[in-house]
Amino acid sequence: MGNSRVVFKRNHQNEELIISNRHRAVSDDEISFTLNELAKNEQQDAKITRTNGVVEITLPIK
């Protein structure tokens, strides 16, 4: 994923993935790769928030 940084957090309510890149926008391919590799919950329930260079993905734990 090159210069992108991924942070994964889990608590009792949800999983949170944060992807950031200081040099460019985070691509859809990077988001898909991260979800496929790290997310263990239902991906269709993911809430994805995009800002300049940062993507936050929240997945509820069932």
CYANA upper distance limits for C-alpha pairs under 8 A (distance plus 0.5 A):
  1 MET  CA     30 GLU  CA      7.27
  3 ASN  CA     21 ASN  CA      6.64
  3 ASN  CA     22 ARG  CA      8.31
  3 ASN  CA     23 HIS  CA      8.16
  4 SER  CA     19 ILE  CA      7.07
  4 SER  CA     20 SER  CA      5.97
  4 SER  CA     21 ASN  CA      5.07
  4 SER  CA     22 ARG  CA      8.28
  4 SER  CA     26 VAL  CA      8.04
  5 ARG  CA     18 ILE  CA      8.42
  5 ARG  CA     19 ILE  CA      6.06
  5 ARG  CA     20 SER  CA      5.72
  5 ARG  CA     21 ASN  CA      6.87
  6 VAL  CA     17 LEU  CA      7.37
  6 VAL  CA     18 ILE  CA      6.07
  6 VAL  CA     19 ILE  CA      5.03
  6 VAL  CA     20 SER  CA      7.11
  7 VAL  CA     17 LEU  CA      6.17
  7 VAL  CA     18 ILE  CA      5.56
  7 VAL  CA     19 ILE  CA      7.05
  8 PHE  CA     15 GLU  CA      7.87
  8 PHE  CA     16 GLU  CA      6.32
  8 PHE  CA     17 LEU  CA      5.16
  8 PHE  CA     18 ILE  CA      7.07
  8 PHE  CA     38 LEU  CA      8.49
  9 LYS  CA     15 GLU  CA      6.26
  9 LYS  CA     16 GLU  CA      5.61
  9 LYS  CA     17 LEU  CA      6.98
 10 ARG  CA     14 ASN  CA      6.49
 10 ARG  CA     15 GLU  CA      4.84
 10 ARG  CA     16 GLU  CA      6.70
 11 ASN  CA     15 GLU  CA      6.96
 12 HIS  CA     61 ILE  CA      7.74
 13 GLN  CA     60 PRO  CA      6.61
 13 GLN  CA     61 ILE  CA      6.03
 14 ASN  CA     58 THR  CA      7.19
 14 ASN  CA     59 LEU  CA      5.94
 14 ASN  CA     60 PRO  CA      4.73
 14 ASN  CA     61 ILE  CA      5.30
 15 GLU  CA     39 ALA  CA      8.28
 15 GLU  CA     58 THR  CA      6.33
 15 GLU  CA     59 LEU  CA      5.62
 15 GLU  CA     60 PRO  CA      6.87
 15 GLU  CA     61 ILE  CA      7.33
 16 GLU  CA     56 GLU  CA      7.61
 16 GLU  CA     57 ILE  CA      6.13
 16 GLU  CA     58 THR  CA      5.11
 16 GLU  CA     59 LEU  CA      6.85
 17 LEU  CA     56 GLU  CA      6.34
 17 LEU  CA     57 ILE  CA      5.51
 17 LEU  CA     58 THR  CA      7.03
 18 ILE  CA     54 VAL  CA      7.56
 18 ILE  CA     55 VAL  CA      6.22
 18 ILE  CA     56 GLU  CA      5.07
 18 ILE  CA     57 ILE  CA      6.79
 19 ILE  CA     26 VAL  CA      7.75
 19 ILE  CA     31 ILE  CA      8.30
 19 ILE  CA     54 VAL  CA      6.19
 19 ILE  CA     55 VAL  CA      5.64
 19 ILE  CA     56 GLU  CA      7.02
 20 SER  CA     26 VAL  CA      7.32
 20 SER  CA     53 GLY  CA      6.07
 20 SER  CA     54 VAL  CA      4.86
 20 SER  CA     55 VAL  CA      6.90
 21 ASN  CA     25 ALA  CA      7.11
 21 ASN  CA     26 VAL  CA      6.98
 21 ASN  CA     53 GLY  CA      5.72
 21 ASN  CA     54 VAL  CA      7.09
 22 ARG  CA     53 GLY  CA      6.61
 23 HIS  CA     53 GLY  CA      8.08
 24 ARG  CA     53 GLY  CA      6.60
 25 ALA  CA     52 ASN  CA      7.13
 25 ALA  CA     53 GLY  CA      5.15
 25 ALA  CA     54 VAL  CA      7.91
 26 VAL  CA     30 GLU  CA      7.12
 26 VAL  CA     31 ILE  CA      7.93
 26 VAL  CA     53 GLY  CA      6.49
 26 VAL  CA     54 VAL  CA      7.30
 26 VAL  CA     55 VAL  CA      7.49
 27 SER  CA     31 ILE  CA      7.02
 28 ASP  CA     32 SER  CA      6.68
 29 ASP  CA     33 PHE  CA      6.55
 30 GLU  CA     34 THR  CA      6.58
 31 ILE  CA     35 LEU  CA      6.69
 32 SER  CA     36 ASN  CA      6.58
 33 PHE  CA     37 GLU  CA      6.61
 34 THR  CA     38 LEU  CA      6.31
 34 THR  CA     39 ALA  CA      7.93
 35 LEU  CA     39 ALA  CA      5.46
 35 LEU  CA     43 GLN  CA      7.70
 39 ALA  CA     43 GLN  CA      7.71
 39 ALA  CA     59 LEU  CA      8.40
 41 ASN  CA     59 LEU  CA      7.28
 41 ASN  CA     60 PRO  CA      7.96
 41 ASN  CA     61 ILE  CA      7.12
 41 ASN  CA     62 LYS  CA      8.21
 42 GLU  CA     46 ALA  CA      7.88
 42 GLU  CA     59 LEU  CA      8.06
 43 GLN  CA     59 LEU  CA      7.76
 45 ASP  CA     59 LEU  CA      6.76
 45 ASP  CA     60 PRO  CA      7.64
 46 ALA  CA     57 ILE  CA      6.84
 46 ALA  CA     58 THR  CA      6.11
 46 ALA  CA     59 LEU  CA      5.27
 46 ALA  CA     60 PRO  CA      7.98
 47 LYS  CA     57 ILE  CA      6.08
 47 LYS  CA     58 THR  CA      5.62
 47 LYS  CA     59 LEU  CA      7.04
 48 ILE  CA     55 VAL  CA      7.41
 48 ILE  CA     56 GLU  CA      6.24
 48 ILE  CA     57 ILE  CA      5.03
 48 ILE  CA     58 THR  CA      7.09
 49 THR  CA     55 VAL  CA      6.17
 49 THR  CA     56 GLU  CA      5.59
 49 THR  CA     57 ILE  CA      6.91
 50 ARG  CA     54 VAL  CA      6.51
 50 ARG  CA     55 VAL  CA      5.03
 50 ARG  CA     56 GLU  CA      6.97
 51 THR  CA     55 VAL  CA      6.77
